[in-house]
Amino acid sequence: MSAISLKGIFPPIPTPFINGEVAHEQLTENIQKWCKTGISGIVVFGSNGEYPYLSVEEKLKTIDTAVKAVDGSLPIIVGSGCESTKGSIELTNQCAALGASAALMVTPFYYKGGMTSDAMNHHFTNVAGQSKIPVILYNVTKFTGINLSAKLVGELSSHQNIIGIKDSSGNVSQLGEYLNAADKNFEVMVGTAGALFGALALGCSGGVLAAANVAPEICVEIYKLVQTADFKTAQKLQRRILSLNTALTATYGVPGLKAALDMLGYFGGEPRLPLLPLAEKECREIKQILIDADLL
């Protein structure tokens, strides 16, 4: 099983649709553009990928397109977590067969009352034990209502095939707790650009950031500046993307991200129903945010 580094910036890319169907040609073009921005890899079917709205067949075709688009230049991390342990293992290994480098494994949450630490430990351990690619834990409490404790993450970090965690809580203190609890080779990634500078300064290896879709060069530069201890310049760039990150995550979500991509020369397109595209007024607000961030 080949190793994958989680150092650097990884955009969790949106899935483009035309008339409600996955637009593979536009996906390829987007990925090829992102590959030229200094990013370290691409995440397909993070929360921005609208993965709950795609069938298994659609997911596999999309992964195949993404792997072919990078053509070996960057690793593809896939969001292959399902509600069941069995489903997660099956989808992960199907993605592995297509060339995915690692699996981003979201916490099951539908029966959240039963998702105790023991249940989560069994789930992730079983998935990792049978996965043909490395597993990255995905803590996204905003959507799941479940938060992985530092104690549990510490226990799971000892598994040879669980290599890291993406934490989208925005809680830098929790990131520090993960770093303290985990094995030394386990990598902690921040899942929101609003906490990028703080997370990197604390010792996180990198970030999986919605903002990296629209401002990849800035996010990569913040990463590089922290590595060289140029904190003053990194702080300025961090402040520059704060409003942008809030707009893309908390305020407008996936439809806002897609609208921003359209404005920046990528293909965003419409989200898949039941998500609705932004109204004209909201698009104007997104455009102004991009102008304020000196991206337009």
C-alpha positions in Angstrom: 0.0 0.0 0.0 1.6 3.2 -1.1 2.0 6.1 1.3 0.4 9.5 0.8 1.5 12.7 2.4 -1.2 15.0 3.8 1.1 18.0 3.9 -0.1 21.0 2.0 -3.4 22.3 0.6 -6.1 20.0 -0.8 -9.3 21.5 -2.3 -12.5 19.5 -1.7 -13.8 20.1 -5.2 -17.5 20.5 -6.2 -19.1 18.1 -8.6 -20.2 19.9 -11.7 -23.7 19.2 -13.2 -25.3 20.1 -16.5 -29.1 19.5 -16.6 -28.8 17.5 -13.4 -26.1 15.1 -14.7 -22.4 15.0 -13.8 -20.5 17.1 -16.3 -17.3 15.0 -16.8 -15.7 17.1 -19.4 -16.0 20.3 -17.3 -14.8 18.3 -14.2 -11.6 17.3 -16.2 -11.0 20.9 -17.2 -11.4 22.2 -13.6 -9.1 19.6 -12.2 -6.4 20.4 -14.8 -6.6 24.1 -13.8 -6.3 23.3 -10.1 -3.3 21.0 -10.7 -1.4 24.1 -11.8 -1.9 26.1 -8.6 0.6 24.4 -6.3 -1.9 22.3 -4.4 -0.8 18.9 -3.0 -3.8 16.8 -4.0 -7.6 16.8 -4.7 -10.5 15.6 -2.5 -13.4 14.3 -4.5 -16.7 13.9 -2.6 -15.9 16.0 0.5 -19.0 17.9 1.7 -18.6 20.3 -1.3 -19.0 17.4 -3.7 -22.7 16.9 -3.0 -21.9 13.2 -2.4 -25.2 12.3 -0.7 -26.9 13.2 -3.9 -25.0 10.8 -6.2 -25.6 7.1 -6.8 -22.7 4.6 -6.4 -22.4 4.3 -10.2 -22.2 8.1 -10.5 -19.6 8.3 -7.8 -17.4 5.7 -9.5 -17.6 7.3 -12.9 -16.7 10.7 -11.3 -13.7 9.1 -9.5 -12.5 7.6 -12.7 -12.7 10.9 -14.4 -10.8 12.6 -11.6 -8.0 10.0 -11.5 -7.6 10.3 -15.3 -7.6 14.1 -15.1 -4.7 14.3 -12.7 -2.8 11.6 -14.7 -0.6 10.6 -11.8 0.5 14.2 -11.0 -1.4 14.5 -7.7 -3.1 12.1 -5.3 -6.9 11.8 -5.3 -8.6 11.4 -1.9 -12.1 10.2 -2.1 -15.0 10.6 0.3 -16.2 7.0 0.4 -17.8 6.9 3.8 -21.3 5.4 3.9 -23.8 4.9 6.7 -22.8 1.2 7.1 -19.4 -0.3 7.7 -20.0 -2.8 4.9 -21.0 -0.1 2.4 -17.9 2.0 3.4 -15.6 -0.9 2.8 -17.1 -1.8 -0.6 -17.2 1.7 -2.0 -13.6 2.5 -0.7 -12.2 -0.6 -2.4 -14.1 0.2 -5.6 -12.5 3.6 -5.6 -9.1 2.1 -4.8 -9.4 -0.1 -7.9 -9.9 3.1 -10.0 -6.7 4.6 -8.7 -7.8 6.6 -5.6 -4.9 7.2 -3.2 -6.8 7.5 0.1 -10.3 7.5 1.6 -11.9 10.3 3.6 -14.2 8.5 6.0 -17.1 10.5 7.4 -18.7 9.4 10.6 -22.0 7.5 10.2 -24.7 9.7 11.7 -28.2 8.7 10.8 -28.6 6.6 14.0 -26.5 9.1 15.9 -27.8 8.0 19.3 -26.0 4.7 18.8 -22.8 6.2 17.5 -20.9 5.8 20.7 -17.1 5.9 20.9 -17.1 2.1 20.9 -19.3 2.0 17.8 -17.1 4.5 16.0 -14.0 2.6 17.1 -15.3 -0.6 15.7 -16.5 1.1 12.5 -13.3 2.9 11.6 -11.1 0.0 12.7 -13.1 -2.5 10.5 -13.0 -0.1 7.5 -9.3 0.6 7.8 -8.5 -3.1 8.3 -10.2 -4.1 5.0 -9.5 -1.0 3.0 -6.9 -1.3 0.2 -6.0 2.4 0.6 -5.1 4.5 3.6 -8.1 6.0 5.6 -8.4 9.6 6.8 -11.0 10.2 9.5 -13.5 13.0 8.7 -14.9 15.0 11.6 -17.6 17.4 10.3 -20.0 18.0 13.2 -21.9 20.7 11.3 -23.5 18.0 9.1 -23.3 14.9 11.2 -24.0 16.2 14.7 -21.2 13.9 16.0 -17.8 15.0 17.2 -14.8 12.7 17.4 -13.1 13.0 20.8 -9.4 13.4 21.1 -9.3 10.2 23.1 -11.0 8.2 20.3 -8.8 9.8 17.7 -5.7 9.0 19.7 -6.8 5.3 19.9 -7.5 5.2 16.2 -4.2 6.9 15.3 -2.4 3.7 16.3 -4.0 1.8 13.4 -1.4 1.3 10.7 -4.0 2.2 7.9 -5.5 5.2 9.6 -3.1 8.0 8.6 -4.9 11.2 9.6 -8.0 13.3 10.3 -9.7 16.2 8.6 -11.4 18.3 11.3 -13.9 20.8 10.0 -15.0 22.1 13.4 -12.9 25.3 13.1 -11.9 24.7 16.7 -8.1 25.2 16.9 -8.0 24.0 20.5 -9.5 20.7 19.4 -6.9 20.4 16.6 -4.3 20.8 19.3 -5.9 18.1 21.4 -5.8 15.8 18.4 -2.1 16.5 17.9 -1.4 15.8 21.5 -3.4 12.6 21.6 -2.3 11.0 18.3 0.7 9.0 17.3 3.6 11.1 15.9 3.1 9.9 12.3 -0.6 10.6 12.3 -1.4 13.8 10.4 -4.0 16.4 11.4 -5.6 18.5 8.7 -7.8 21.6 9.2 -11.0 21.6 7.3 -11.8 25.3 7.2 -9.7 28.1 5.7 -10.8 30.4 8.6 -8.6 28.5 10.9 -5.8 27.7 8.4 -3.0 30.0 9.8 -3.7 29.0 13.4 -3.9 25.3 12.6 -0.6 25.3 10.7 1.1 27.3 13.4 0.0 24.8 15.9 1.5 21.9 13.9 -1.2 20.7 11.5 0.1 19.2 8.3 -2.2 20.9 5.9 -5.8 21.8 5.0 -8.8 20.5 3.1 -10.4 23.9 2.4 -13.5 25.0 0.4 -11.7 28.3 -0.2 -8.9 26.5 -1.9 -11.2 25.9 -4.8 -11.4 29.6 -5.6 -8.2 30.9 -4.0 -5.8 28.0 -4.2 -2.7 30.1 -4.7 -3.4 32.1 -1.6 -4.0 29.1 0.5 -0.8 27.4 -0.8 1.1 30.6 -0.1 -0.2 30.8 3.5 1.0 27.2 4.0 4.5 28.0 2.5 4.8 31.1 4.6 4.1 29.3 7.9 6.7 26.6 6.9 9.3 29.3 6.6 8.1 31.1 9.7 7.1 34.3 7.8 4.1 34.7 10.1 3.5 38.4 9.5 2.9 37.9 5.8 0.9 34.7 6.4 -1.4 36.7 8.8 -2.1 39.3 6.2 -3.1 36.7 3.6 -5.2 34.8 6.3 -7.2 38.0 7.0 -7.7 38.5 3.3 -9.6 35.3 2.8 -11.7 35.3 6.0 -14.8 36.9 4.5 -14.5 34.7 1.4 -14.3 31.6 3.6 -17.4 32.6 5.6 -19.3 33.2 2.4 -18.4 29.9 0.9 -19.0 27.8 4.0 -21.5 29.3 6.4 -23.4 31.8 4.3 -23.9 30.5 0.8 -22.6 26.9 0.9 -22.2 24.8 -2.2 -24.4 27.0 -4.5 -22.2 30.0 -3.5 -19.0 28.1 -4.2 -20.2 27.1 -7.6 -21.3 30.7 -8.4 -17.8 31.9 -7.4 -16.1 29.3 -9.6 -18.2 30.5 -12.6 -17.0 34.0 -12.0 -13.4 33.0 -11.8 -13.2 31.0 -15.0 -13.8 27.6 -13.7 -17.1 25.7 -14.3 -19.3 25.8 -11.3 -22.8 25.3 -12.7 -25.9 24.6 -10.7 -26.1 22.4 -7.7 -28.2 19.2 -7.8 -31.7 19.5 -6.5 -32.9 19.9 -3.8 -30.1 22.5 -3.5 -31.0 25.6 -5.4 -28.7 28.0 -7.3 -28.2 31.4 -5.9 -30.5 34.3 -6.7 -29.2 37.3 -8.6 -28.8 39.4 -5.5 -26.7 36.7 -3.8 -24.5 36.4 -6.9 -23.9 40.1 -6.7 -22.8 39.7 -3.1 -20.5 36.8 -4.0 -18.9 38.9 -6.8 -18.3 41.8 -4.3 -16.6 39.4 -1.9 -14.3 38.2 -4.6 -13.5 41.8 -5.6 -12.8 42.6 -2.0 -10.4 39.6 -1.7 -8.7 40.9 -4.9 -9.6 37.8 -6.8 -11.7 39.6 -9.4 
